[in-house]
Amino acid sequence: MRSFAYHRASGVASAIQLGSTDETRFLAGGTNLVDLMKCNVERPATLVDVTALPGLDQVDVGPARIRIGSLARMSTVADHPDLKATAPAVSESLWRAASAQIRNMATMGGNLLQRTRCPYFRDESGNVSCNKRNPGSGCAALSGVNRNHAVLGGSEFCIATYPGDFATALVAFDGLIHVRGRDSRVVKANDFFRSPGSTPHIENDLTVGEFITAIELPVTQSLRASHYLKVRDRSSYEFAAASAAAGLELEKDGRTIKDARIALGGVGTKPWRVRVVEAELIGKPCTEDVIRRAANHGAEGAHPLPQNAFKVTLIPRVIARALIEAVRLA
Ligand code: SF4
């Protein structure tokens, strides 16, 4: 690891001032950033520790909205009793992420900003072709090991999967991300994450000097009747092969689907909202047959490679299973 300067910000204003150069990174839980510094992917000249910023670790679950401070720990949010009742898919997405030790340390803002697990991106030598790490160098995964890579949203420049679980739930339920820099702004979670296109090194909407202060979710009936399903190679401490955050609201007749929300994780270059499936469900009777037929549209537009083609089969199954679980709460 290279040497770097360390500053501890005492307030938002000082954090913004200290973090205003491209060579600076904000440090919160450090569970991803320090890893990436150890394998030379991240090489900041300066770290600005934001963990002492006051008030950013609060979780507020109200009747109309949920507000989660960016410095709240994953485990705190996952186990928040009001959040578990109001947003089961959000709690489940956090419980199924990482390990207990990491959930105790990692923050919610940092969770959103975690970077891909593509082995070429994280290669310690740094001598492999990776457009995300070294723009213009190529993509070793296209002809190499790509079993865990994306089938949705990729480009000829990058097919790395976005690895997070919580962001999948956030995108499904129209979450908002509050950002502070020289100005304050609010970004839709669905717009915050970027597809790689020809610039895979640009992964999200943050610009230099900006950091996340809070995450917000509108409370809806679909969120109350929601489920997060994660399919992976082992039952703990593993990233998703495919996952789905799903929620349903029924009409007063108790059988017609009024609203449906579905987003996928583990299969896209960003958390992947599947509106085509939502549209197939709304207005239809809430039966298993209807759900399975709609779920079959979930992999439309996929571009699989031989090693990750199994995800195309998996996608309709995780969507259907997540929705069937959500029906129990609707
Ligand atoms: Fe790099 Fe993306 Fe290719 Fe992986 S998939 S080697 S992160 S460019």
Residues whose N, C-alpha, C, O or C-beta is under 5 A from the ligand:
A	BS01	SF4	C118 Y120 F121 S129 C130 N131 K132 G138 C139 A140 A141 F157 C158 I159 A160
